Amino acid sequence: MSELSLKHVQKSFSEAHIIKGIDLEVSEGEFVVFVGPSGCGKSTLLRMIAGLEEVSAGEIEIGGRVVNDLPPVQRGIAMVFQSYALYPHMTVYENIAFPLRVERLPQAEVDKRVSAAAKVLQLESRLQQRPGTLSGGQRQRVAIGRAIVRQPRIFLFDEPLSNLDAALRSEMRIELMELHKRLGSTMIYVTHDQVEAMTMADKIVVLDVGTISQVGSPLQLYHKPDNLFVAGFIGSPKMNFINGTVTSADGTTLAVDLGALGTISLPRDAKLGAGQSVTVGIRPEHLQLGTGDFTLDITPRIVEHLGIHTVLYSTLPAGENFVGLFEGDPKVSDGQPVTLGFTRDQVHLFDSAGKAVY
């Protein structure tokens, strides 16, 4: 069994309260991604699961067993770090075999496990080479192989692709997803890159200053963010936000004053009334050129023509940044006014506390 359970887990360094009470259930075989900005506590939480940091309060269970007091080697986990941490004087074979040498396993078992890992990672022809002769992606595969041979209950990855260039990161993302399918193991992956989180995860855990903002599948977080933080973090480019005030609320509609942009009519919600501050959210990819239930006139500061799509950057009268993402190469350019629109069913609405209304 490789289920993981965190029960009100906390971590403090002197007066600094880093992890502020995390409750989380990870099922066997899930690929779970911890994502959030720098300093949110995601790597600290991973290190606590690994046993590299002590738990200040709460319990960590792996396979139904509390492991708070167990050293890393007895937890049934294997960790892959941001740095490859390979021994330059050893061959690829010996780097992968190193944890098995520490366990003093018979040579026949070492050969069997290293060969199996090398086959999975397509390193069979590289076993007698040294790390210095390998590319960055190959070195990262060696580091992953060293984790595979331990046959852990849970794999832990701490931003393993951040040292690679963009093209290689994309390739390695695919390799890791294929590896997860082949092994069927529980994997927990830490990243600050929400694109990695969206493309790799079965379940995403969004962390913010030591707490969980939301847990869900990638598309749940994209379509139904619980709050402004998740709405702004998940999606690239990030969601546009426009501040407004409810001016009227009858039985069916809600009128929201958006200042110089005018008033938008939205479906009624019983929790909101006249005079309340709200935030209207619309994703850049949901904007249309020249049409929609609500339109606004803007003048782009910058237009990026990327072939497959075009990105338009502008500033609204109240100072909010506003981004549009359009397929192909529409006829828009820097400094030329354009009308953008969106439909009511694509609007996200947040109350004054930043909680999602819908």
Backbone torsions as a table, in degrees:
resi	resn	phi	psi	omega
1	MET	NA	136.1	-178.1
2	SER	-129.5	30.7	174.6
3	GLU	-71.1	149.7	177.8
4	LEU	-124.2	134.4	178.7
5	SER	-132.1	126.3	174.5
6	LEU	-110.7	126.7	-176.3
7	LYS	-121.5	102.5	178.9
8	HIS	47.5	50.0	-177.7
9	VAL	-76.0	132.5	-180.0
10	GLN	-132.4	154.2	176.1
11	LYS	-145.2	128.2	177.5
12	SER	-127.8	143.8	170.3
13	PHE	-115.9	103.2	-173.1
14	SER	54.9	-117.5	-178.1
15	GLU	-88.1	-8.8	-177.8
16	ALA	-84.9	118.4	-179.8
17	HIS	-96.2	101.7	-170.8
18	ILE	-88.7	-50.1	177.6
19	ILE	-110.2	122.7	-164.6
20	LYS	-111.2	35.0	177.0
21	GLY	104.5	80.6	-176.3
22	ILE	-101.6	127.2	171.5
23	ASP	-117.4	125.6	-175.3
24	LEU	-156.4	140.9	174.8
25	GLU	-119.8	127.4	176.6
26	VAL	-117.8	122.5	-177.9
27	SER	-82.1	158.3	178.4
28	GLU	-59.9	131.4	176.8
29	GLY	85.6	-1.6	-179.6
30	GLU	-76.6	148.7	169.4
31	PHE	-105.2	105.8	-175.5
32	VAL	-110.9	133.0	179.8
33	VAL	-113.8	126.8	169.5
34	PHE	-90.4	121.9	-177.9
35	VAL	-133.1	150.5	179.8
36	GLY	165.8	169.5	-179.7
37	PRO	-70.7	167.3	176.7
38	SER	-56.7	135.8	178.1
39	GLY	87.9	4.4	-177.9
40	CYS	-81.6	-13.4	176.8
41	GLY	104.9	6.3	-174.5
42	LYS	-66.5	-43.5	179.1
43	SER	-70.4	-36.6	176.4
44	THR	-61.7	-42.1	178.9
45	LEU	-63.6	-41.3	178.7
46	LEU	-64.0	-41.2	179.9
47	ARG	-67.1	-30.5	174.9
48	MET	-67.7	-40.9	177.2
49	ILE	-63.0	-38.6	-178.8
50	ALA	-73.2	-20.2	-176.5
51	GLY	92.3	10.9	178.5
52	LEU	-86.6	-14.5	173.0
53	GLU	-129.9	139.6	178.2
54	GLU	-74.2	150.0	177.1
55	VAL	-86.4	126.9	178.6
56	SER	-76.2	-33.7	177.7
57	ALA	-160.6	157.6	179.4
58	GLY	93.4	-177.3	-176.5
59	GLU	-131.7	143.7	171.3
60	ILE	-115.5	124.0	178.3
61	GLU	-116.0	133.9	173.6
62	ILE	-123.7	119.8	-177.5
63	GLY	61.7	32.6	178.3
64	GLY	82.3	4.1	-177.8
65	ARG	-115.0	128.8	176.9
66	VAL	-69.7	125.9	-173.8
67	VAL	-115.9	12.3	-176.7
68	ASN	-49.5	-40.9	-174.4
69	ASP	-99.2	5.3	-179.6
70	LEU	-89.2	141.8	174.6
71	PRO	-70.1	161.9	-177.0
72	PRO	-53.1	-39.4	-174.4
73	VAL	-66.2	-20.2	-178.6
74	GLN	-100.8	5.5	-176.7
75	ARG	-91.6	-10.1	-178.9
76	GLY	73.8	32.2	179.9
77	ILE	-121.1	159.8	170.9
78	ALA	-137.3	137.4	-172.5
79	MET	-119.7	137.4	175.4
80	VAL	-114.5	123.5	-173.4
81	PHE	-95.6	171.1	176.8
82	GLN	-61.7	-43.6	174.5
83	SER	-86.1	145.9	-174.4
84	TYR	-68.6	-31.8	177.9
85	ALA	53.7	45.9	178.1
86	LEU	-94.8	153.0	176.8
87	TYR	-85.5	112.9	-172.7
88	PRO	-65.8	-25.7	-177.4
89	HIS	-86.0	-7.2	-179.3
90	MET	-99.0	153.0	173.1
91	THR	-71.8	167.7	175.2
92	VAL	-57.0	-42.2	179.4
93	TYR	-56.5	-50.2	-175.2
94	GLU	-70.6	-31.2	175.1
95	ASN	-63.6	-44.2	179.2
96	ILE	-68.2	-36.7	-175.7
97	ALA	-79.1	-11.3	-170.9
98	PHE	-53.1	-48.8	179.9
99	PRO	-63.2	-26.0	177.7
100	LEU	-75.9	-33.1	174.6
101	ARG	-63.3	-40.5	179.5
102	VAL	-61.9	-37.3	178.8
103	GLU	-78.5	-5.2	179.8
104	ARG	58.0	43.6	176.9
105	LEU	-75.6	153.1	178.3
106	PRO	-60.5	150.4	-177.1
107	GLN	-58.5	-36.1	-179.9
108	ALA	-62.9	-39.6	179.3
109	GLU	-71.1	-37.2	176.8
110	VAL	-61.7	-48.1	178.8
111	ASP	-58.1	-43.8	-177.6
112	LYS	-61.9	-47.4	-176.5
113	ARG	-70.7	-41.4	-179.9
114	VAL	-65.6	-41.5	179.2
115	SER	-62.9	-41.7	179.7
116	ALA	-64.4	-43.4	179.8
117	ALA	-66.6	-41.5	-179.7
118	ALA	-63.4	-36.3	178.6
119	LYS	-66.6	-44.0	179.7
120	VAL	-61.6	-37.8	-174.0
121	LEU	-98.2	6.0	179.1
122	GLN	56.9	47.1	179.3
123	LEU	-116.3	12.4	-173.7
124	GLU	-58.7	-37.1	-177.9
125	SER	-82.5	-3.0	-175.7
126	ARG	-109.2	2.7	-169.8
127	LEU	-62.0	-28.4	-178.0
128	GLN	-97.7	3.9	176.1
129	GLN	-87.3	164.2	175.2
130	ARG	-100.8	156.3	-175.7
131	PRO	-54.0	-32.7	-178.1
132	GLY	-62.8	-18.9	-179.5
133	THR	-93.4	0.3	-174.6
134	LEU	-101.5	157.2	172.6
135	SER	-76.1	169.6	179.5
136	GLY	-60.1	-40.8	179.7
137	GLY	-66.1	-38.6	178.4
138	GLN	-67.3	-39.3	177.2
139	ARG	-62.5	-39.4	179.1
140	GLN	-66.5	-34.5	176.7
141	ARG	-66.2	-35.5	176.2
142	VAL	-63.2	-43.6	178.0
143	ALA	-61.0	-39.7	177.7
144	ILE	-67.7	-38.6	177.4
145	GLY	-60.3	-38.0	178.3
146	ARG	-63.1	-29.7	175.7
147	ALA	-77.6	-40.0	-176.9
148	ILE	-61.1	-41.7	-174.4
149	VAL	-64.6	-18.9	178.4
150	ARG	-76.8	-10.9	-179.2
151	GLN	50.6	57.7	-174.5
152	PRO	-77.6	163.0	171.3
153	ARG	-72.1	-39.2	-175.2
154	ILE	-135.5	133.2	171.5
155	PHE	-94.3	134.8	176.8
156	LEU	-117.8	126.5	-179.4
157	PHE	-119.9	121.8	179.7
158	ASP	-107.4	92.6	179.9
159	GLU	45.5	55.0	-172.6
160	PRO	-71.4	-13.9	-175.4
161	LEU	-105.9	1.0	-171.4
162	SER	-68.6	-20.0	179.5
163	ASN	-88.5	-1.9	-176.6
164	LEU	-96.0	156.7	176.5
165	ASP	-74.3	169.7	-170.7
166	ALA	-59.0	-45.1	-178.1
167	ALA	-64.4	-41.7	-179.0
168	LEU	-70.6	-34.4	175.8
169	ARG	-60.4	-42.1	179.5
170	SER	-62.4	-43.1	178.7
171	GLU	-64.2	-43.3	-177.5
172	MET	-69.3	-31.6	174.3
173	ARG	-57.9	-46.1	-179.7
174	ILE	-64.1	-41.9	179.6
175	GLU	-62.8	-40.3	179.4
176	LEU	-67.1	-38.5	177.6
177	MET	-65.8	-39.8	177.1
178	GLU	-67.0	-37.9	177.2
179	LEU	-61.5	-42.6	178.4
180	HIS	-61.3	-40.9	179.2
181	LYS	-64.9	-40.1	-178.7
182	ARG	-69.6	-42.9	-175.7
183	LEU	-84.3	-31.3	-177.1
184	GLY	66.2	20.9	-176.5
185	SER	-86.2	159.5	172.3
186	THR	-73.5	129.8	-179.9
187	MET	-131.7	135.4	175.1
188	ILE	-121.8	126.8	-168.1
189	TYR	-128.5	127.8	179.5
190	VAL	-103.8	133.2	175.8
191	THR	-155.0	156.2	170.0
192	HIS	-98.9	-4.2	-174.9
193	ASP	-92.7	108.8	-176.6
194	GLN	-68.5	-21.9	175.6
195	VAL	-66.9	-43.2	174.7
196	GLU	-58.8	-44.0	-178.7
197	ALA	-61.7	-45.7	-176.9
198	MET	-66.1	-36.3	-174.4
199	THR	-85.4	-24.5	-171.7
200	MET	-103.7	-28.7	-163.9
201	ALA	-84.6	144.8	159.7
202	ASP	-78.4	-38.0	-178.3
203	LYS	-141.3	134.1	178.3
204	ILE	-107.8	135.7	173.1
205	VAL	-112.1	110.6	-179.4
206	VAL	-91.4	119.1	-178.4
207	LEU	-106.1	143.6	177.6
208	ASP	-145.6	118.0	-179.1
209	VAL	41.9	52.0	171.4
210	GLY	83.0	6.3	178.1
211	THR	-129.6	161.6	176.5
212	ILE	-88.0	122.0	176.7
213	SER	-83.0	-36.2	179.0
214	GLN	-168.6	147.5	174.0
215	VAL	-125.4	134.2	177.8
216	GLY	175.9	177.8	175.3
217	SER	-69.3	160.9	178.6
218	PRO	-53.3	-44.3	-177.4
219	LEU	-73.9	-29.5	174.1
220	GLN	-62.5	-44.4	-180.0
221	LEU	-68.6	-32.8	179.4
222	TYR	-71.2	-48.0	-175.0
223	HIS	-84.4	-30.0	-174.6
224	LYS	-132.6	62.7	177.2
225	PRO	-65.2	141.4	-178.2
226	ASP	-77.4	-22.1	-173.4
227	ASN	-157.1	174.0	-178.1
228	LEU	-61.7	-36.9	-178.2
229	PHE	-62.0	-49.8	-179.0
230	VAL	-65.8	-41.2	-180.0
231	ALA	-59.7	-38.3	-179.0
232	GLY	-82.0	-21.9	-176.8
233	PHE	-89.1	-37.7	-177.9
234	ILE	-91.7	122.4	-177.8
235	GLY	119.5	139.6	-179.8
236	SER	-142.4	117.9	-2.3
237	PRO	-63.1	163.4	-176.2
238	LYS	-68.9	160.4	-179.8
239	MET	-61.4	142.7	173.3
240	ASN	-80.8	139.9	177.9
241	PHE	-123.2	134.7	176.8
242	ILE	-126.9	123.9	179.6
243	ASN	-77.5	140.6	-179.3
244	GLY	-150.7	177.2	178.9
245	THR	-134.1	134.0	177.0
246	VAL	-69.7	124.3	-179.9
247	THR	-102.4	-26.8	176.8
248	SER	-158.8	153.3	-179.9
249	ALA	-148.5	103.7	177.1
250	ASP	-100.0	-158.8	-175.6
251	GLY	-72.1	-18.1	-174.6
252	THR	-126.4	-27.5	-175.3
253	THR	-131.0	160.8	-179.7
254	LEU	-126.2	120.8	178.3
255	ALA	-96.9	125.2	-178.2
256	VAL	-119.1	121.3	178.6
257	ASP	-81.5	119.8	179.9
258	LEU	-104.7	28.7	177.6
259	GLY	68.7	-129.7	-176.4
260	ALA	-64.8	-16.0	-179.6
261	LEU	-81.0	-14.6	-179.5
262	GLY	106.1	-163.2	-177.5
263	THR	-116.6	134.7	178.3
264	ILE	-110.4	138.7	178.9
265	SER	-100.8	123.4	-176.4
266	LEU	-124.4	164.0	176.2
267	PRO	-57.9	142.9	-178.3
268	ARG	-66.8	142.1	171.9
269	ASP	-133.9	129.3	-172.6
270	ALA	-63.6	-21.3	-176.0
271	LYS	-78.2	-14.0	-175.9
272	LEU	-112.1	144.5	178.2
273	GLY	-138.3	171.7	-178.4
274	ALA	-56.0	138.1	178.0
275	GLY	94.2	-11.9	-178.3
276	GLN	-80.8	141.0	176.4
277	SER	-80.1	139.2	179.1
278	VAL	-139.9	168.6	173.6
279	THR	-126.2	127.8	176.3
280	VAL	-96.1	130.4	179.1
281	GLY	-117.6	138.7	176.0
282	ILE	-143.6	129.8	-178.6
283	ARG	-74.9	143.7	-178.7
284	PRO	-55.0	-35.9	-177.7
285	GLU	-75.7	-9.9	178.6
286	HIS	-94.6	0.1	176.5
287	LEU	-79.6	149.2	177.8
288	GLN	-124.1	153.1	177.7
289	LEU	-85.0	115.6	170.1
290	GLY	81.0	-1.1	-175.8
291	THR	-148.7	160.8	178.4
292	GLY	147.0	170.4	175.9
293	ASP	-65.1	-28.5	178.8
294	PHE	-136.0	131.6	179.9
295	THR	-123.5	155.0	176.6
296	LEU	-145.1	146.2	179.8
297	ASP	-99.5	126.4	-179.8
298	ILE	-134.5	163.8	175.2
299	THR	-121.7	113.3	-176.9
300	PRO	-62.8	137.0	170.9
301	ARG	-80.3	-45.4	-177.3
302	ILE	-136.3	139.8	173.0
303	VAL	-125.5	124.2	177.5
304	GLU	-101.5	118.7	177.4
305	HIS	-99.3	106.6	-174.0
306	LEU	-109.5	10.9	178.2
307	GLY	85.9	-75.1	-179.8
308	ILE	-68.5	-29.3	174.9
309	HIS	-154.2	168.9	-178.5
310	THR	-125.9	134.8	-179.8
311	VAL	-114.0	131.4	-176.0
312	LEU	-118.0	126.1	-179.1
313	TYR	-113.8	130.9	179.8
314	SER	-147.8	176.5	177.5
315	THR	-128.0	132.5	179.6
316	LEU	-80.1	164.9	-177.6
317	PRO	-55.7	-32.8	-179.1
318	ALA	-85.4	0.9	176.0
319	GLY	101.8	-4.9	-179.8
320	GLU	-71.6	139.7	172.1
321	ASN	-70.8	144.8	-178.0
322	PHE	-139.7	126.7	-174.2
323	VAL	-124.0	138.7	174.1
324	GLY	-120.8	140.8	178.9
325	LEU	-124.4	121.6	-174.1
326	PHE	-129.6	144.2	178.1
327	GLU	-68.5	147.9	174.0
328	GLY	68.8	-144.1	-173.9
329	ASP	-131.8	72.1	179.0
330	PRO	-65.9	158.9	-175.3
331	LYS	-82.3	76.2	174.9
332	VAL	-128.3	150.6	-178.8
333	SER	-150.5	164.4	-179.5
334	ASP	-55.4	133.8	172.7
335	GLY	77.9	-1.0	-179.2
336	GLN	-102.0	119.7	-177.5
337	PRO	-56.7	145.2	179.6
338	VAL	-146.2	149.6	176.9
339	THR	-101.8	127.9	178.0
340	LEU	-116.4	149.5	179.0
341	GLY	-143.1	164.9	175.4
342	PHE	-151.0	161.5	-179.1
343	THR	-97.2	154.9	-176.4
344	ARG	-60.9	-35.3	-175.3
345	ASP	-72.0	-6.6	177.5
346	GLN	-103.0	5.1	-178.6
347	VAL	-85.3	137.8	169.2
348	HIS	-105.5	139.9	-178.6
349	LEU	-126.3	134.0	-177.5
350	PHE	-126.7	142.2	-179.5
351	ASP	-81.4	-175.8	-174.4
352	SER	-66.7	-19.8	177.6
353	ALA	-89.8	0.3	-179.8
354	GLY	85.9	7.0	179.3
355	LYS	-85.2	142.7	-179.1
356	ALA	-69.1	131.0	172.2
357	VAL	-89.8	-45.3	169.7
358	TYR	-165.0	NA	NA
